[in-house]
Amino acid sequence: MGEQYAHTLIAKPKDFTPSASQVQKFLSFLVAQNVVPENPVIVLRIPTGKMRQFPNLSPAMNQRLGVEIKDQKKLQSLDEIAAIVKTLQDYELDVASMGRPKLQPLPISFNEPYHVGITCYVYSKCRSTSDPHEESLGDEETICYGRICSEQQQDGLFTNPHSGETFRVPDAGCALFWFEFELGKFLFPEFTNNNLKLLNPFIVTEAERTFGIEFVQGCYWG
């Protein structure tokens, strides 16, 4: 098991991108409901189209490891979001803080303050939202999480961090738009119902109401 866990809320329609005002409204809702504790840090990341490659290959994907280079800008307020991102086709918007959320995003057994980070991903080309791990992948190949991929990668492949079991989730393999709900290091939710519908239902309902679409769920950890 790795040290960092993020739960993903993935737009089911593969051609959907949100408006800037929808993104601002939903992130403001999450802060107002104290899903992210008060006084969060807000960071905008804009992909540059450049990659920093590493010499080794991912054993699970047989693809060269690397990171996408992004420009970063710290925002002072959630109220700035709509005006700043409305002309952007590709961006990541991170809202994060330390504390004890009043509306807990994921079921964890931990009573101390912890990190909660929510990242909104919006892209002009489909990106992979799958995250299978080497021990659960078998002979199946898929594109690494966050990399540009084909819309044909419909099923999402994910790995239970406790058991190594593979989850196959229809319509969760790629998207133009999704959210990550990241927890503090070494904090993992329990997978009690043999599925990935772990995110607080109140949050899912509000997301579907705000954006007017259905969402599916996945996970990303390591």
N, C-alpha and C positions, 0 to 999 in steps of 0.2 A: 504494500500500500504506500502511495506517495504521501506528501505532507499537505498538499493544498487541494481543496475540493470546490468545484463550482457547479451549480445546478443550472441547466439551460431551459429557457422558455422560448420556443422556436415557432416562428410564423408558419402555419400550415400551408397557406397559399404561397407557391414558390415565386410568384411575380409581384408580391406585395412589398412596397416600401412605405413607411409612415410619413406623415407630414411633420414638419418641425414643431408645430404647435401641439400635435399629439404626443410627441416625445417629451416635450416640456411638461405637459399636463400629467402624464403618467409618472414621471420621475418626481414631480412635485407632490403627487399623491403619496408616493412611497415615503418621502421625507415627512410629510404632514402626519402620516399614520405611524411614524417612528419605526418603520421597517429598517431604515437607515437611521441610526441615532442622530441627535441634533448636531448642527454645525458641521455638515459633511464637507469634505474636500471634493471639488468638482474639476475634472480634468478632461479636456477635449484632445483627442489624438486623431491626426489626419495622415493616412497612409501616403508615402511618397512614391510608391511603385518600385522602390529599391529593396534588395534583400542583402542581408549579411549571412553568408553561408558558413557552415561548419564542416570540417573534413569528414566527419563520421556519418553513417547512415542510421536512420531509425530502424531498429530490428523488427518492429511490428509492421511498418509500412514499406520497407525497402526503398525509402526516399531519403534524399540528403536533408539533414537537419539545417535549419536556419531560422532567422527572425526577420520579419518585415520591418523596415526602418520607417518610423512615424514621427511627424512633427507634433509637439505637445504644447498646449496652452492651458493655463489654470484660469478658470472662470471664478468670478467673485460671487455670483448669485445664480440660482436656478432660473430667475427671470430673464437672464441673458440668452438662454439656450435657443429659443425659437429664432431670434434675429441673427444669431451667429451661424447656425447650421442650415438655415433655409436654402442657401445657395450651394451647399456641399452635396456631392453624390456619394461620397465614401467618407465615413467617419466612425469613431468610437467615442462614446461619452461615458465617463466613469464617475460615479458618485459613491463616496466611501467614508466610513467613520468607525470609531471605536465606541463601544458602549453595550448596553443591554436593550435590544429592541423590544418595544411594547407589543408590536405585531411581528412575531417570530416568522421569518420566511420559510424555515425548514425545521423539522423536528429533530432537535439534538438535546442530549442530556448534559447540559453545561450551564451553570448558574452564575458564572463570573462574566464581566464585560469581555466582549470579543469583537474582532474585526468583521464588519459587514460591508461588502463592496458590490455594487450593482453596475454592470456595464451594458450599455445599449450599443449594438452593432448594426450599422446601416451601410450597405454596399450596393454598387451598381451592377456587379456580377456575382452570380451564385458562389457561395463559399460552403465548404464542408462543415457540417455540425456534428459529424460522427466522431467518436473517440474510443474505438476498440483498443485493447491492449494486447500485447504479444501473446500472452497465455490464453486469450479468449478468441483470437482472430481466426485460427485454423488456416484453411487454404484461401479464404476470402480476402480480396484486396479492396482497399478503400482509400480515399484521399485524406491526408492529415487534416485535423481540425483547424479551421480558419483559412485553409488554402482554397484558391479558386478551383471550382470543379464544375462538372456538368449537372444540369437539372435532372439528368437520368439517375443520379444517385439518390433515389427516393427514400429507401429505408435507412434509418439511423442505426448504427451499431455502437453499443455502449457496454461498459464493463462494471459489474458490481464490485466496489472496492473491498468488500468484506470477503466475498467468496470467489471472485474471478469469473462468475457466471456472465454470459453474454446476454444482453437485452437487444432485441430487434424491434424498433419502433417505427411503424409506418409513417411516412411523410416527415421524418425527422432527420433525413440524411444531408440536406442542404437547404440554404435559405439566403435571401437578401437581407433579412432582418431577424435579429433575435436578441435575447437578454441573457446575461450571466448573473447569477446570484452567488457570490463567492463568500465563503466562510473563512474564519481564521485558520491558521496552520494547525493541522492534526485534528480538525473538527469535521467529522463526517456524519451525515444523517443515517439513521437506521433504515435498511431496506426490508420492511416487514411484510409488504403485500406482494412481493415478487413482481413489482413493476416500478416505473419511474414517476408515477403521479404523486410526488412528494411535496411539491410547492404548496404553500398555504392556499387553500381554495379561494379565499377572499381576494388574494392578489391575482390569481388566474382570472376570476370573474371580472375584476376591474380592468385587467389588460384587454380582455375580449370586448368589454363595453367601450373602452376608450378607442381601440383601434378598429373595431367592427369586424374582426376576423376570429378564427379559431387558432389556438396554439396547441402544440405538442411539447412534451418534455424530454430532456436528455440530461447528460452529465459530462463533465470534463474534469479530470483529476490527474495528478502526477507529482 
